[in-house]
Every structure is written in structure tokens, then in C-alpha cells.
Amino acid sequence: MYIDVHCHLTGEEYEANGGVEEAIKRAEAAGVSRMICSGFDLTSSLRAAELAERFESVYFCAGFHPSELKKYQSGDLEAIERLCKKEKCVAVGEIGLDYHYDDNPTREKQKELFLRQLELASSLCLPVVIHSRDAAQDTAELLEQNAELLKFGGLMHCYSYSPEMSERFSSLGLSFSFGGTATFKNAKKVQESVRQIPAPLILSETDCPYLTPEPFRGRFPNEPKLVKEVVKKLAELKEKTIEEMQIQIRENAARLFPKLYERR
Ligand code: NI
């Protein structure tokens, strides 16, 4: 069985190929037993919650991605909070810091909403799913200063920083998920991080519709069924069999996201 802990199924990318329903069915047929559909603003969080209601294998997280804060309006956080109280919401996310593009919201604004959403997660006893791009130092500092808000754990999704940096995050109790980028031939740093991060802290994701893994790199849209290519690469890097890696990831996911396995 495979688990995709971070995917985006709420966009229009799947329309051409039978709709998102078909993408979910293809994933289930390929052995993907759990998918966590991640919100990145209020609309996508609402849609993720709807998908989770319709499909047994789909769970979700709700939150505001740092690059999407331009859309943020007062009252949105209260709406996110209501979504987070739903049975199939497993985390607050994706939240974090993204300094990649110059026209992203200001760093102050990003930090403020990141912190408020960390507080929300802690108050709801939920873990967080963290997006951090070109902002390693500020992300680590903000989390270290607010370590008490991480008592329900968290995930550094699509982890792209160095192995050294990963030790700062793991000492805060955080886990790491890897997607298509870990399969790319030129992704030496990411692969070195996979090798060095302890196996009990590693999870698999697709971050679809982007970052399609090898050997399908470049194909659009990516979809959850391709998480098996990611797991294959993770197994190789951790010197495990694919089955051992699947079992390890299942254990790690159950520990970090207990709500994934609470329902009957
Ligand atoms: Ni994402």
C-alpha cells in the first residue's frame, strides 16, 4: 500500500482526463490507500474538505500557503478553523514561508500568518504541514522560537534543504516528506538528505499536479498514483526493499497523522 501525504486535487488540471474522480480511482487501483489533499487558501481548503467527504481514501488539510496570502481576508482564518474541526482534517496546512518570488507577500505578513496558523494547530491538537522555500533560516528560527506550538508534530513537505538543516527541524520533532524532486537525476542535495534523515521520519508525497517523478518527469498533470515511483526511489536511497519502505511510511504516517487511521 502507498500513501500520498501531500497532493492537490482541487484544481482544474484533471478535467481533461476524466476528472479528479478518475485520478483518485487510478490511484486506488495502483494501491494508494490514503491521500491527503492539501488546501492552500480558503477555496481550495473547502474543496479539499468536499473531496474528503466523497472519497473514503481522501483526507485533507486546511490552511493558507504563504504565496497565496494576497487573497487573505479577515474572517478566513475562522473559516479555516471550522474546516480543521472536521473528522477527516488531519492537519493545518500548507503553511509556512516562501521567499522565492519577489512579488510574494512581505516577509512580515508571511511570518504573522504562519505563526497564527501554528497557534491554530496547537489549539486544535493538530500537526502542521509546512511549506518552506528559499527561507530555511527564517523558518527554522520562527519554529525554534515557537517550539511549544509543535507538540502535535509537523511535516516539512517536499523537503529541499540540506541534511545539516534537517537536523534543526528534526530536533523540533518534525518529519519530512519527499516527492518527485527526490527522483530527479540532478537532485543530489535532496537525495543526500533522504540518505541522512532517519527512516522513521520519512514520508512520501507527489505534490501533484506538479513535479512529476522520473521516469515520467515533465508529464502534466502529475497524480497520486505516481507516488509509487517516489517510494521506489526512497527505498533505493534508504537501502530497503520497496515493501519495507511501504511499511515504514505507513507507520510514520500513522504516528504523525493519527486521524488517518482512526475511522473504521
Ligand atoms: Ni503543496
py3Dmol code that shows the C-alpha trace and the ligand (Angstrom):
import py3Dmol

protein = """\
ATOM      1  CA  MET A   1       0.000   0.000   0.000  1.00  0.00           C
ATOM      2  CA  TYR A   2       1.123   3.520  -0.783  1.00  0.00           C
ATOM      3  CA  ILE A   3       0.387   6.831   0.904  1.00  0.00           C
ATOM      4  CA  ASP A   4       0.483  10.246  -0.731  1.00  0.00           C
ATOM      5  CA  VAL A   5       0.699  12.662   2.194  1.00  0.00           C
ATOM      6  CA  HIS A   6       0.586  15.796   0.077  1.00  0.00           C
ATOM      7  CA  CYS A   7      -1.356  16.265  -3.128  1.00  0.00           C
ATOM      8  CA  HIS A   8      -3.511  18.951  -4.729  1.00  0.00           C
ATOM      9  CA  LEU A   9      -6.657  17.541  -6.289  1.00  0.00           C
ATOM     10  CA  THR A  10      -8.760  20.685  -6.204  1.00  0.00           C
ATOM     11  CA  GLY A  11      -7.599  22.403  -9.411  1.00  0.00           C
ATOM     12  CA  GLU A  12      -8.842  22.047 -12.960  1.00  0.00           C
ATOM     13  CA  GLU A  13      -5.809  20.113 -14.189  1.00  0.00           C
ATOM     14  CA  TYR A  14      -7.627  16.794 -14.082  1.00  0.00           C
ATOM     15  CA  GLU A  15     -10.666  17.840 -16.119  1.00  0.00           C
ATOM     16  CA  ALA A  16      -9.205  16.649 -19.413  1.00  0.00           C
ATOM     17  CA  ASN A  17      -8.585  13.129 -18.178  1.00  0.00           C
ATOM     18  CA  GLY A  18     -11.959  12.080 -16.785  1.00  0.00           C
ATOM     19  CA  GLY A  19     -11.918  14.489 -13.852  1.00  0.00           C
ATOM     20  CA  VAL A  20     -10.422  14.215 -10.418  1.00  0.00           C
ATOM     21  CA  GLU A  21     -12.709  11.263  -9.626  1.00  0.00           C
ATOM     22  CA  GLU A  22     -10.842   9.195 -12.226  1.00  0.00           C
ATOM     23  CA  ALA A  23      -7.440  10.304 -10.886  1.00  0.00           C
ATOM     24  CA  ILE A  24      -8.497   9.140  -7.414  1.00  0.00           C
ATOM     25  CA  LYS A  25      -9.734   5.823  -8.809  1.00  0.00           C
ATOM     26  CA  ARG A  26      -6.480   5.319 -10.728  1.00  0.00           C
ATOM     27  CA  ALA A  27      -4.570   5.950  -7.503  1.00  0.00           C
ATOM     28  CA  GLU A  28      -6.676   3.462  -5.548  1.00  0.00           C
ATOM     29  CA  ALA A  29      -6.226   0.881  -8.306  1.00  0.00           C
ATOM     30  CA  ALA A  30      -2.445   1.416  -8.056  1.00  0.00           C
ATOM     31  CA  GLY A  31      -2.537   0.640  -4.327  1.00  0.00           C
ATOM     32  CA  VAL A  32      -2.661   4.159  -2.885  1.00  0.00           C
ATOM     33  CA  SER A  33      -4.741   3.697   0.266  1.00  0.00           C
ATOM     34  CA  ARG A  34      -4.529   7.222   1.664  1.00  0.00           C
ATOM     35  CA  MET A  35      -4.208  10.641   0.025  1.00  0.00           C
ATOM     36  CA  ILE A  36      -4.007  13.901   1.937  1.00  0.00           C
ATOM     37  CA  CYS A  37      -5.355  16.648  -0.274  1.00  0.00           C
ATOM     38  CA  SER A  38      -3.786  19.912   0.814  1.00  0.00           C
ATOM     39  CA  GLY A  39      -5.543  23.254   0.860  1.00  0.00           C
ATOM     40  CA  PHE A  40      -3.502  26.386   0.090  1.00  0.00           C
ATOM     41  CA  ASP A  41      -6.180  29.070   0.538  1.00  0.00           C
ATOM     42  CA  LEU A  42      -9.799  29.125   1.683  1.00  0.00           C
ATOM     43  CA  THR A  43     -11.368  27.998  -1.613  1.00  0.00           C
ATOM     44  CA  SER A  44      -9.006  25.059  -2.099  1.00  0.00           C
ATOM     45  CA  SER A  45      -9.389  24.065   1.563  1.00  0.00           C
ATOM     46  CA  LEU A  46     -13.182  23.990   1.154  1.00  0.00           C
ATOM     47  CA  ARG A  47     -12.865  21.878  -1.988  1.00  0.00           C
ATOM     48  CA  ALA A  48     -10.402  19.525  -0.286  1.00  0.00           C
ATOM     49  CA  ALA A  49     -12.923  19.010   2.527  1.00  0.00           C
ATOM     50  CA  GLU A  50     -15.629  18.200  -0.037  1.00  0.00           C
ATOM     51  CA  LEU A  51     -13.424  15.639  -1.791  1.00  0.00           C
ATOM     52  CA  ALA A  52     -12.658  14.008   1.562  1.00  0.00           C
ATOM     53  CA  GLU A  53     -16.368  13.660   2.195  1.00  0.00           C
ATOM     54  CA  ARG A  54     -16.882  11.965  -1.158  1.00  0.00           C
ATOM     55  CA  PHE A  55     -13.934   9.580  -1.191  1.00  0.00           C
ATOM     56  CA  GLU A  56     -13.003   7.099   1.515  1.00  0.00           C
ATOM     57  CA  SER A  57      -9.280   7.237   0.663  1.00  0.00           C
ATOM     58  CA  VAL A  58      -9.046  11.044   0.640  1.00  0.00           C
ATOM     59  CA  TYR A  59      -8.250  13.067   3.761  1.00  0.00           C
ATOM     60  CA  PHE A  60      -7.319  16.726   3.816  1.00  0.00           C
ATOM     61  CA  CYS A  61      -5.588  19.606   5.494  1.00  0.00           C
ATOM     62  CA  ALA A  62      -6.715  23.238   5.517  1.00  0.00           C
ATOM     63  CA  GLY A  63      -4.603  26.381   5.631  1.00  0.00           C
ATOM     64  CA  PHE A  64      -3.126  29.396   3.873  1.00  0.00           C
ATOM     65  CA  HIS A  65       0.043  28.925   1.808  1.00  0.00           C
ATOM     66  CA  PRO A  66       2.437  31.900   2.136  1.00  0.00           C
ATOM     67  CA  SER A  67       2.323  32.751  -1.589  1.00  0.00           C
ATOM     68  CA  GLU A  68      -1.488  32.880  -1.522  1.00  0.00           C
ATOM     69  CA  LEU A  69      -1.829  35.436   1.252  1.00  0.00           C
ATOM     70  CA  LYS A  70      -2.751  38.207  -1.170  1.00  0.00           C
ATOM     71  CA  LYS A  71      -6.193  36.600  -1.209  1.00  0.00           C
ATOM     72  CA  TYR A  72      -6.414  36.510   2.564  1.00  0.00           C
ATOM     73  CA  GLN A  73      -9.376  38.387   4.036  1.00  0.00           C
ATOM     74  CA  SER A  74     -10.348  38.897   7.632  1.00  0.00           C
ATOM     75  CA  GLY A  75     -12.557  36.022   8.705  1.00  0.00           C
ATOM     76  CA  ASP A  76     -10.729  33.484   6.537  1.00  0.00           C
ATOM     77  CA  LEU A  77      -8.825  32.054   9.462  1.00  0.00           C
ATOM     78  CA  GLU A  78     -12.081  31.442  11.332  1.00  0.00           C
ATOM     79  CA  ALA A  79     -13.394  29.612   8.250  1.00  0.00           C
ATOM     80  CA  ILE A  80     -10.195  27.543   8.102  1.00  0.00           C
ATOM     81  CA  GLU A  81     -10.639  26.722  11.776  1.00  0.00           C
ATOM     82  CA  ARG A  82     -14.154  25.392  11.140  1.00  0.00           C
ATOM     83  CA  LEU A  83     -12.774  23.128   8.387  1.00  0.00           C
ATOM     84  CA  CYS A  84      -9.992  21.897  10.660  1.00  0.00           C
ATOM     85  CA  LYS A  85     -12.580  20.593  13.101  1.00  0.00           C
ATOM     86  CA  LYS A  86     -13.975  18.173  10.516  1.00  0.00           C
ATOM     87  CA  GLU A  87     -13.440  14.486  11.064  1.00  0.00           C
ATOM     88  CA  LYS A  88     -11.190  13.955   8.026  1.00  0.00           C
ATOM     89  CA  CYS A  89      -8.973  17.023   8.521  1.00  0.00           C
ATOM     90  CA  VAL A  90      -5.621  15.602   9.603  1.00  0.00           C
ATOM     91  CA  ALA A  91      -3.513  18.787   9.855  1.00  0.00           C
ATOM     92  CA  VAL A  92      -3.312  22.544   9.413  1.00  0.00           C
ATOM     93  CA  GLY A  93      -1.540  23.186   6.107  1.00  0.00           C
ATOM     94  CA  GLU A  94       0.022  24.005   3.959  1.00  0.00           C
ATOM     95  CA  ILE A  95       1.511  26.947   5.832  1.00  0.00           C
ATOM     96  CA  GLY A  96       4.991  28.422   6.003  1.00  0.00           C
ATOM     97  CA  LEU A  97       7.369  30.845   4.306  1.00  0.00           C
ATOM     98  CA  ASP A  98       8.198  31.300   0.635  1.00  0.00           C
ATOM     99  CA  TYR A  99      10.781  33.904  -0.394  1.00  0.00           C
ATOM    100  CA  HIS A 100      11.265  32.576  -3.917  1.00  0.00           C
ATOM    101  CA  TYR A 101       9.410  35.217  -5.885  1.00  0.00           C
ATOM    102  CA  ASP A 102       9.908  38.949  -5.413  1.00  0.00           C
ATOM    103  CA  ASP A 103       6.192  39.640  -5.668  1.00  0.00           C
ATOM    104  CA  ASN A 104       5.306  37.242  -2.854  1.00  0.00           C
ATOM    105  CA  PRO A 105       3.648  38.842   0.193  1.00  0.00           C
ATOM    106  CA  THR A 106       6.071  40.635   2.535  1.00  0.00           C
ATOM    107  CA  ARG A 107       8.138  38.541   4.922  1.00  0.00           C
ATOM    108  CA  GLU A 108       6.440  40.191   7.894  1.00  0.00           C
ATOM    109  CA  LYS A 109       2.992  39.298   6.592  1.00  0.00           C
ATOM    110  CA  GLN A 110       4.075  35.713   5.863  1.00  0.00           C
ATOM    111  CA  LYS A 111       5.552  35.271   9.337  1.00  0.00           C
ATOM    112  CA  GLU A 112       2.453  36.693  11.000  1.00  0.00           C
ATOM    113  CA  LEU A 113       0.063  34.275   9.250  1.00  0.00           C
ATOM    114  CA  PHE A 114       2.455  31.351   9.681  1.00  0.00           C
ATOM    115  CA  LEU A 115       2.522  31.982  13.414  1.00  0.00           C
ATOM    116  CA  ARG A 116      -1.239  32.419  13.685  1.00  0.00           C
ATOM    117  CA  GLN A 117      -1.776  29.112  11.899  1.00  0.00           C
ATOM    118  CA  LEU A 118       0.779  27.356  14.134  1.00  0.00           C
ATOM    119  CA  GLU A 119      -1.253  28.663  17.082  1.00  0.00           C
ATOM    120  CA  LEU A 120      -4.448  27.373  15.471  1.00  0.00           C
ATOM    121  CA  ALA A 121      -2.975  23.884  15.027  1.00  0.00           C
ATOM    122  CA  SER A 122      -1.778  23.765  18.604  1.00  0.00           C
ATOM    123  CA  SER A 123      -5.174  24.896  19.930  1.00  0.00           C
ATOM    124  CA  LEU A 124      -6.897  22.150  17.888  1.00  0.00           C
ATOM    125  CA  CYS A 125      -4.314  19.466  18.842  1.00  0.00           C
ATOM    126  CA  LEU A 126      -3.366  19.013  15.171  1.00  0.00           C
ATOM    127  CA  PRO A 127       0.007  18.661  13.433  1.00  0.00           C
ATOM    128  CA  VAL A 128       1.103  21.161  10.771  1.00  0.00           C
ATOM    129  CA  VAL A 129       2.191  20.718   7.154  1.00  0.00           C
ATOM    130  CA  ILE A 130       4.943  23.213   6.389  1.00  0.00           C
ATOM    131  CA  HIS A 131       5.947  24.650   3.015  1.00  0.00           C
ATOM    132  CA  SER A 132       9.325  26.399   3.091  1.00  0.00           C
ATOM    133  CA  ARG A 133      11.106  27.655   0.006  1.00  0.00           C
ATOM    134  CA  ASP A 134      14.260  29.775  -0.041  1.00  0.00           C
ATOM    135  CA  ALA A 135      13.511  30.556   3.587  1.00  0.00           C
ATOM    136  CA  ALA A 136      15.350  27.853   5.564  1.00  0.00           C
ATOM    137  CA  GLN A 137      16.900  30.137   8.155  1.00  0.00           C
ATOM    138  CA  ASP A 138      13.763  32.145   8.936  1.00  0.00           C
ATOM    139  CA  THR A 139      11.612  29.007   9.019  1.00  0.00           C
ATOM    140  CA  ALA A 140      13.945  27.275  11.469  1.00  0.00           C
ATOM    141  CA  GLU A 141      14.204  30.389  13.658  1.00  0.00           C
ATOM    142  CA  LEU A 142      10.479  31.011  13.790  1.00  0.00           C
ATOM    143  CA  LEU A 143       9.801  27.369  14.649  1.00  0.00           C
ATOM    144  CA  GLU A 144      12.550  27.280  17.300  1.00  0.00           C
ATOM    145  CA  GLN A 145      11.119  30.387  18.932  1.00  0.00           C
ATOM    146  CA  ASN A 146       7.666  28.782  18.989  1.00  0.00           C
ATOM    147  CA  ALA A 147       8.597  25.169  19.628  1.00  0.00           C
ATOM    148  CA  GLU A 148       5.775  24.787  22.157  1.00  0.00           C
ATOM    149  CA  LEU A 149       3.284  25.120  19.282  1.00  0.00           C
ATOM    150  CA  LEU A 150       4.689  21.970  17.646  1.00  0.00           C
ATOM    151  CA  LYS A 151       3.703  19.497  20.326  1.00  0.00           C
ATOM    152  CA  PHE A 152       1.361  17.712  17.898  1.00  0.00           C
ATOM    153  CA  GLY A 153       4.123  17.331  15.356  1.00  0.00           C
ATOM    154  CA  GLY A 154       4.633  18.559  11.858  1.00  0.00           C
ATOM    155  CA  LEU A 155       5.848  17.768   8.394  1.00  0.00           C
ATOM    156  CA  MET A 156       8.386  19.613   6.266  1.00  0.00           C
ATOM    157  CA  HIS A 157       6.712  18.849   2.967  1.00  0.00           C
ATOM    158  CA  CYS A 158       8.712  18.492  -0.267  1.00  0.00           C
ATOM    159  CA  TYR A 159      11.867  18.932   1.803  1.00  0.00           C
ATOM    160  CA  SER A 160      14.530  20.588  -0.323  1.00  0.00           C
ATOM    161  CA  TYR A 161      17.139  21.862   2.138  1.00  0.00           C
ATOM    162  CA  SER A 162      20.428  20.328   3.228  1.00  0.00           C
ATOM    163  CA  PRO A 163      20.969  17.347   5.528  1.00  0.00           C
ATOM    164  CA  GLU A 164      22.537  19.733   8.096  1.00  0.00           C
ATOM    165  CA  MET A 165      19.418  21.885   8.117  1.00  0.00           C
ATOM    166  CA  SER A 166      17.239  18.784   8.568  1.00  0.00           C
ATOM    167  CA  GLU A 167      18.792  18.244  11.998  1.00  0.00           C
ATOM    168  CA  ARG A 168      17.411  21.569  13.203  1.00  0.00           C
ATOM    169  CA  PHE A 169      13.932  20.559  12.040  1.00  0.00           C
ATOM    170  CA  SER A 170      14.111  17.003  13.359  1.00  0.00           C
ATOM    171  CA  SER A 171      15.216  18.238  16.765  1.00  0.00           C
ATOM    172  CA  LEU A 172      11.895  20.119  16.838  1.00  0.00           C
ATOM    173  CA  GLY A 173      10.162  16.767  16.320  1.00  0.00           C
ATOM    174  CA  LEU A 174       9.347  17.371  12.657  1.00  0.00           C
ATOM    175  CA  SER A 175       9.148  14.752   9.900  1.00  0.00           C
ATOM    176  CA  PHE A 176       9.995  15.135   6.201  1.00  0.00           C
ATOM    177  CA  SER A 177       8.194  14.199   3.027  1.00  0.00           C
ATOM    178  CA  PHE A 178       9.710  13.780  -0.399  1.00  0.00           C
ATOM    179  CA  GLY A 179       8.150  13.850  -3.833  1.00  0.00           C
ATOM    180  CA  GLY A 180       9.192  13.846  -7.484  1.00  0.00           C
ATOM    181  CA  THR A 181      12.230  16.060  -6.928  1.00  0.00           C
ATOM    182  CA  ALA A 182      13.896  13.233  -4.973  1.00  0.00           C
ATOM    183  CA  THR A 183      13.788  11.114  -8.163  1.00  0.00           C
ATOM    184  CA  PHE A 184      15.454  13.707 -10.410  1.00  0.00           C
ATOM    185  CA  LYS A 185      18.959  12.857 -11.557  1.00  0.00           C
ATOM    186  CA  ASN A 186      20.385  16.258 -10.624  1.00  0.00           C
ATOM    187  CA  ALA A 187      18.793  16.340  -7.159  1.00  0.00           C
ATOM    188  CA  LYS A 188      21.965  15.468  -5.266  1.00  0.00           C
ATOM    189  CA  LYS A 189      21.232  17.592  -2.192  1.00  0.00           C
ATOM    190  CA  VAL A 190      17.709  16.234  -1.740  1.00  0.00           C
ATOM    191  CA  GLN A 191      18.953  12.669  -2.181  1.00  0.00           C
ATOM    192  CA  GLU A 192      21.685  13.236   0.379  1.00  0.00           C
ATOM    193  CA  SER A 193      19.027  14.492   2.802  1.00  0.00           C
ATOM    194  CA  VAL A 194      16.985  11.325   2.237  1.00  0.00           C
ATOM    195  CA  ARG A 195      20.088   9.223   2.976  1.00  0.00           C
ATOM    196  CA  GLN A 196      20.848  11.067   6.195  1.00  0.00           C
ATOM    197  CA  ILE A 197      17.379  11.608   7.657  1.00  0.00           C
ATOM    198  CA  PRO A 198      16.353   8.643   9.851  1.00  0.00           C
ATOM    199  CA  ALA A 199      13.819   6.348   8.120  1.00  0.00           C
ATOM    200  CA  PRO A 200      11.169   6.797  10.867  1.00  0.00           C
ATOM    201  CA  LEU A 201      10.943  10.487   9.859  1.00  0.00           C
ATOM    202  CA  ILE A 202      10.411   9.970   6.110  1.00  0.00           C
ATOM    203  CA  LEU A 203       7.101  10.119   4.221  1.00  0.00           C
ATOM    204  CA  SER A 204       6.085  10.022   0.558  1.00  0.00           C
ATOM    205  CA  GLU A 205       4.121  12.578  -1.450  1.00  0.00           C
ATOM    206  CA  THR A 206       3.511  13.731  -5.007  1.00  0.00           C
ATOM    207  CA  ASP A 207       2.636  17.443  -4.553  1.00  0.00           C
ATOM    208  CA  CYS A 208       0.668  16.835  -7.760  1.00  0.00           C
ATOM    209  CA  PRO A 209      -0.230  18.303 -10.210  1.00  0.00           C
ATOM    210  CA  TYR A 210       3.413  19.462 -10.311  1.00  0.00           C
ATOM    211  CA  LEU A 211       6.793  17.749 -10.025  1.00  0.00           C
ATOM    212  CA  THR A 212       6.003  14.503 -11.823  1.00  0.00           C
ATOM    213  CA  PRO A 213       8.596  11.888 -10.767  1.00  0.00           C
ATOM    214  CA  GLU A 214      11.030  10.058 -13.024  1.00  0.00           C
ATOM    215  CA  PRO A 215      10.625   8.241 -15.394  1.00  0.00           C
ATOM    216  CA  PHE A 216       7.645  10.460 -16.248  1.00  0.00           C
ATOM    217  CA  ARG A 217       9.270  13.810 -15.446  1.00  0.00           C
ATOM    218  CA  GLY A 218       7.727  16.625 -17.468  1.00  0.00           C
ATOM    219  CA  ARG A 219       4.333  14.972 -17.821  1.00  0.00           C
ATOM    220  CA  PHE A 220       1.428  17.149 -16.662  1.00  0.00           C
ATOM    221  CA  PRO A 221      -0.566  16.703 -14.566  1.00  0.00           C
ATOM    222  CA  ASN A 222       1.245  14.550 -12.043  1.00  0.00           C
ATOM    223  CA  GLU A 223      -1.149  12.411  -9.993  1.00  0.00           C
ATOM    224  CA  PRO A 224      -1.209  10.401  -6.748  1.00  0.00           C
ATOM    225  CA  LYS A 225      -0.785   7.000  -8.425  1.00  0.00           C
ATOM    226  CA  LEU A 226       2.803   8.022  -9.274  1.00  0.00           C
ATOM    227  CA  VAL A 227       3.743   8.109  -5.585  1.00  0.00           C
ATOM    228  CA  LYS A 228       4.964   4.566  -6.192  1.00  0.00           C
ATOM    229  CA  GLU A 229       7.860   5.962  -8.247  1.00  0.00           C
ATOM    230  CA  VAL A 230       8.789   8.164  -5.290  1.00  0.00           C
ATOM    231  CA  VAL A 231       8.647   5.252  -2.831  1.00  0.00           C
ATOM    232  CA  LYS A 232      10.818   3.175  -5.176  1.00  0.00           C
ATOM    233  CA  LYS A 233      13.483   5.885  -5.104  1.00  0.00           C
ATOM    234  CA  LEU A 234      13.216   6.367  -1.321  1.00  0.00           C
ATOM    235  CA  ALA A 235      13.637   2.603  -0.833  1.00  0.00           C
ATOM    236  CA  GLU A 236      16.739   2.640  -3.030  1.00  0.00           C
ATOM    237  CA  LEU A 237      18.262   5.592  -1.159  1.00  0.00           C
ATOM    238  CA  LYS A 238      17.494   4.024   2.248  1.00  0.00           C
ATOM    239  CA  GLU A 239      18.741   0.602   1.093  1.00  0.00           C
ATOM    240  CA  LYS A 240      15.418  -1.076   1.856  1.00  0.00           C
ATOM    241  CA  THR A 241      13.067  -3.188  -0.194  1.00  0.00           C
ATOM    242  CA  ILE A 242      10.009  -1.435  -1.561  1.00  0.00           C
ATOM    243  CA  GLU A 243       7.850  -3.426   0.851  1.00  0.00           C
ATOM    244  CA  GLU A 244       9.976  -2.431   3.845  1.00  0.00           C
ATOM    245  CA  MET A 245       9.747   1.190   2.782  1.00  0.00           C
ATOM    246  CA  GLN A 246       5.953   0.967   2.414  1.00  0.00           C
ATOM    247  CA  ILE A 247       5.618  -0.474   5.923  1.00  0.00           C
ATOM    248  CA  GLN A 248       7.929   2.196   7.336  1.00  0.00           C
ATOM    249  CA  ILE A 249       5.959   5.002   5.667  1.00  0.00           C
ATOM    250  CA  ARG A 250       2.658   3.530   6.876  1.00  0.00           C
ATOM    251  CA  GLU A 251       3.980   3.549  10.455  1.00  0.00           C
ATOM    252  CA  ASN A 252       5.343   7.070  10.109  1.00  0.00           C
ATOM    253  CA  ALA A 253       2.063   8.371   8.669  1.00  0.00           C
ATOM    254  CA  ALA A 254       0.010   6.734  11.436  1.00  0.00           C
ATOM    255  CA  ARG A 255       2.226   8.349  14.072  1.00  0.00           C
ATOM    256  CA  LEU A 256       2.175  11.838  12.537  1.00  0.00           C
ATOM    257  CA  PHE A 257      -1.443  11.848  11.319  1.00  0.00           C
ATOM    258  CA  PRO A 258      -3.358   9.608  13.748  1.00  0.00           C
ATOM    259  CA  LYS A 259      -6.690  10.706  12.274  1.00  0.00           C
ATOM    260  CA  LEU A 260      -5.780   8.878   9.035  1.00  0.00           C
ATOM    261  CA  TYR A 261      -6.412   5.555  10.736  1.00  0.00           C
ATOM    262  CA  GLU A 262      -8.999   6.357  13.375  1.00  0.00           C
ATOM    263  CA  ARG A 263     -12.063   5.685  11.244  1.00  0.00           C
ATOM    264  CA  ARG A 264     -13.372   2.221  10.551  1.00  0.00           C
TER     265      ARG A 264
END
"""
ligand_1 = """\
1
NI
Ni 1.683 21.706 -1.975
"""
view = py3Dmol.view(width=600, height=400)
view.addModel(protein, "pdb")
view.setStyle({"model": 0}, {"cartoon": {"style": "trace"}})
view.addModel(ligand_1, "xyz")
view.setStyle({"model": 1}, {"stick": {}})
view.zoomTo()
view.show()
